[in-house]
Amino acid sequence: MRCSPWPPTPPPGPPPADAPRGGPRPFSAIAPQPPPAPHGLPTRLGPARAHDRHHLDALLALRNQQPELRAQVDAAIEQAFVRPVAMLVLDLCGFSRITAHHGIIHFLALVHRMEQAARPAIAANGGEVVKQEADNLFAVFTHPQQALDGALDVLRALDAMNAVQPPEAQLQASVGIGYGPTLVIAGKDLYGHEMNLACKLGEDIAGPGEVLLTLAACAGLAPGRYLLAPVPVHIGGGALTAMRCSACLHAHPLPGAPLGAG
């Protein structure tokens, strides 16, 4: 997948320390209040609608047609669409090879099984799937700790499925996680610097069974909860440091697993 460019932004401050407490809070449950009507813009736009694709299209069309209103339009888009979020980008490994050997129906069946493992784990950790394209899945969370717990649960669920599957039906996934100001279109897409980094980490750099986080995402994690190690990476011609998570030190059952299951 090609992620859209977004101007680099400084890493945000850590999310509120109490964000993950009391159980995962779904992303939509703490969506911002509807933004006020944008000032200085034509009334034909109607009331602002947070994270709505059609409202964004109308604002972008106005920006292109009336350049003198760019500052007001940009402010309206920032207010209605941009918020700090954690994003999870999952990529299934080896799918070109698998499809070449076993065909498209086998490919679609494996993608279906991936979704059966990933969607419950993401929802149980307070996340929402924004979209699924081919062998990639994109989800959004309010807090990076939720995203990391969701990623680890997805990998555990895939391992459990693989234990009873023949080699040609086994699934291996890589995951990238970021956190920062992101333009969110509900049920459609995510745009931002941290989203770009998460895409690169999950799709191009992380190996099978590996979870890589940006430093901004790592800054929001509870100290001592995870086994983390720095990994030098190159993205866009620049040298960066990502963090590899190999385990959570506070084990919990998989979502939907019977009591006592690991």
Secondary structure as UniProt FT lines:
FT   TURN            17..22
FT   HELIX           27..30
FT   TURN            39..40
FT   HELIX           43..45
FT   TURN            50..51
FT   HELIX           53..65
FT   HELIX           67..69
FT   HELIX           70..81
FT   STRAND          82..92
FT   TURN            93..94
FT   HELIX           95..102
FT   HELIX           104..124
FT   TURN            125..126
FT   STRAND          128..133
FT   TURN            134..135
FT   STRAND          136..141
FT   HELIX           144..162
FT   TURN            163..164
FT   HELIX           167..169
FT   STRAND          173..185
FT   TURN            186..188
FT   STRAND          189..191
FT   HELIX           193..200
FT   HELIX           201..205
FT   TURN            208..209
FT   STRAND          211..213
FT   HELIX           215..218
FT   TURN            219..220
FT   TURN            223..224
FT   STRAND          226..235
FT   TURN            236..237
FT   STRAND          238..248
FT   TURN            255..256
FT   TURN            259..260
//
